[in-house]
């Protein structure tokens, strides 16, 4: 005679699954009964003028009228953006390796170090030269480009 394919472990797992399903159904019915006894309706959250969530609606007198045409979607064009820092910065070459083609410039204002590559040079530079340069975002941070001796 062949043995049954249902093992003790399978029977226990099936019992647990059924018990879990029954508990879930009981919880669901309890929530429905509680909602009938104590109806609260839809809860609202409002955003005040500072961007904080509140339970009171904002004052309509404080509302600002915004024209739809004044809303600009997308990134502003390069010429429309305002420059945050002056275009030409001054600094000193702290290190430059001609064989590898790169070095570092220390800014004279904030003492930050910027990477410079030989492709960003307008004329050859040496260590301790005073230079002017512009910054561009590179893969690992800000890079000095258009480097020129003073």
Backbone torsions as a table, in degrees:
resi	resn	phi	psi	omega
1	UNK	NA	144.5	-179.6
2	UNK	-85.6	146.7	178.6
3	UNK	-81.2	156.5	177.0
4	UNK	-70.1	143.8	-179.6
5	UNK	-81.9	-10.5	-179.7
6	UNK	-86.8	117.4	-178.9
7	UNK	-97.3	170.1	180.0
8	UNK	-59.9	-41.9	-178.1
9	UNK	-63.2	-41.7	179.0
10	UNK	-64.1	-38.8	179.6
11	UNK	-64.9	-42.3	179.4
12	UNK	-64.5	-42.3	179.1
13	UNK	-63.1	-41.1	179.5
14	UNK	-65.1	-38.4	177.4
15	UNK	-63.1	-43.8	178.9
16	UNK	-61.8	-42.5	-179.9
17	UNK	-61.6	-44.7	179.6
18	UNK	-64.8	-40.9	179.7
19	UNK	-63.4	-42.4	179.1
20	UNK	-63.6	-41.7	179.1
21	UNK	-62.8	-41.7	178.8
22	UNK	-65.0	-42.5	178.8
23	UNK	-62.5	-40.6	179.0
24	UNK	-63.4	-42.0	179.2
25	UNK	-64.8	-39.8	179.0
26	UNK	-64.5	-43.1	178.4
27	UNK	-61.9	-40.5	-180.0
28	UNK	-63.2	-44.2	178.8
29	UNK	-65.8	-37.2	178.5
30	UNK	-64.6	-41.1	178.0
31	UNK	-64.1	-39.7	178.4
32	UNK	-64.1	-43.1	-179.5
33	UNK	-65.3	-39.6	179.4
34	UNK	-66.0	-37.9	179.5
35	UNK	-66.4	-33.3	178.3
36	UNK	-72.2	-37.8	-178.2
37	UNK	-73.5	-39.9	-173.1
38	UNK	-128.3	72.5	-178.2
39	UNK	-74.2	125.3	179.5
40	UNK	-108.2	-14.3	-177.6
41	UNK	78.3	-163.5	-178.4
42	UNK	-85.3	129.8	177.5
43	UNK	-86.7	135.7	-179.6
44	UNK	-112.7	149.3	171.1
45	UNK	-126.9	131.5	-179.8
46	UNK	-108.8	154.9	176.4
47	UNK	-107.9	122.9	179.8
48	UNK	-80.9	-176.9	-174.7
49	UNK	-69.7	-15.8	178.1
50	UNK	-95.0	-1.0	179.3
51	UNK	89.4	10.5	179.5
52	UNK	-92.7	148.2	177.1
53	UNK	-81.2	133.5	178.2
54	UNK	-136.5	166.4	177.5
55	UNK	-98.0	-2.8	178.3
56	UNK	-106.5	141.1	-179.5
57	UNK	-69.8	151.0	-179.7
58	UNK	-70.9	155.9	-179.9
59	UNK	-73.0	122.4	-178.2
60	UNK	-65.8	-22.7	179.8
61	UNK	-68.9	-24.7	-178.8
62	UNK	-85.2	-3.5	-175.4
63	UNK	-68.7	139.6	177.7
64	UNK	-103.0	139.3	178.4
65	UNK	-88.2	127.5	-179.0
66	UNK	-118.7	129.2	177.5
67	UNK	-77.4	136.0	-178.8
68	UNK	-63.9	-32.6	-178.6
69	UNK	-69.7	-23.6	-177.7
70	UNK	-79.5	-12.4	179.4
71	UNK	-81.6	123.0	-178.0
72	UNK	-107.3	120.6	179.3
73	UNK	-97.1	139.4	176.8
74	UNK	101.6	-172.3	-177.8
75	UNK	-94.1	132.0	178.8
76	UNK	-64.2	150.3	179.4
77	UNK	-64.6	157.4	-174.2
78	UNK	-59.7	-39.1	-178.1
79	UNK	-73.8	-21.7	179.1
80	UNK	-79.9	-26.3	-178.3
81	UNK	-70.7	143.9	177.9
82	UNK	-86.5	141.7	178.7
83	UNK	-75.2	130.6	-180.0
84	UNK	-78.8	-37.4	-175.9
85	UNK	-128.3	158.9	177.4
86	UNK	-60.8	148.1	-175.1
87	UNK	-66.6	-48.0	-178.8
88	UNK	-96.2	125.3	176.9
89	UNK	-112.2	159.0	177.9
90	UNK	-115.6	148.5	178.7
91	UNK	-166.0	-172.2	-177.1
92	UNK	-128.3	138.2	179.1
93	UNK	-75.2	114.7	-178.7
94	UNK	-89.7	-29.5	-178.7
95	UNK	-156.2	137.5	173.0
96	UNK	-151.3	124.7	-179.5
97	UNK	-108.7	108.6	-177.0
98	UNK	-68.1	-32.9	-178.2
99	UNK	-68.6	-33.1	179.5
100	UNK	-96.4	-20.4	173.8
101	UNK	84.3	26.1	177.5
102	UNK	-147.4	168.1	177.9
103	UNK	-169.7	-165.5	-178.5
104	UNK	-135.9	144.9	177.3
105	UNK	-119.2	134.8	176.0
106	UNK	-100.7	125.4	179.8
107	UNK	-67.0	137.7	-178.2
108	UNK	-76.4	-19.8	-177.9
109	UNK	-88.3	-56.8	-173.2
110	UNK	-109.2	6.4	176.7
111	UNK	59.2	25.5	176.9
112	UNK	-84.5	147.4	178.2
113	UNK	-95.9	134.5	177.4
114	UNK	-124.1	139.9	178.3
115	UNK	-74.7	140.2	175.1
116	UNK	-133.3	135.6	179.0
117	UNK	-110.8	154.8	-178.4
118	UNK	-59.1	-27.0	179.5
119	UNK	-71.7	-16.5	179.3
120	UNK	-96.0	8.3	-178.1
121	UNK	-93.2	138.9	172.6
122	UNK	-92.5	-26.1	175.9
123	UNK	-148.7	157.9	-177.3
124	UNK	-63.3	144.3	-180.0
125	UNK	-127.9	160.5	176.5
126	UNK	-128.5	168.9	176.6
127	UNK	-62.9	147.6	179.8
128	UNK	69.8	7.5	174.1
129	UNK	-74.1	144.0	171.7
130	UNK	-88.1	132.0	-174.7
131	UNK	-135.2	160.5	167.9
132	UNK	-112.0	149.9	-176.8
133	UNK	-158.6	168.8	173.7
134	UNK	-121.5	157.6	-178.8
135	UNK	-106.3	140.9	172.4
136	UNK	-136.5	149.0	179.0
137	UNK	-76.8	127.1	177.2
138	UNK	-107.3	-168.3	-179.0
139	UNK	-66.5	-37.0	-175.3
140	UNK	-114.1	12.3	179.9
141	UNK	145.4	-160.9	-177.3
142	UNK	-82.6	135.6	179.7
143	UNK	-117.5	144.9	174.6
144	UNK	-84.1	129.4	178.1
145	UNK	-131.3	166.0	-178.4
146	UNK	51.3	51.3	-176.4
147	UNK	-82.6	131.0	-177.6
148	UNK	-139.5	139.5	177.7
149	UNK	-69.2	149.3	176.2
150	UNK	-91.1	NA	NA
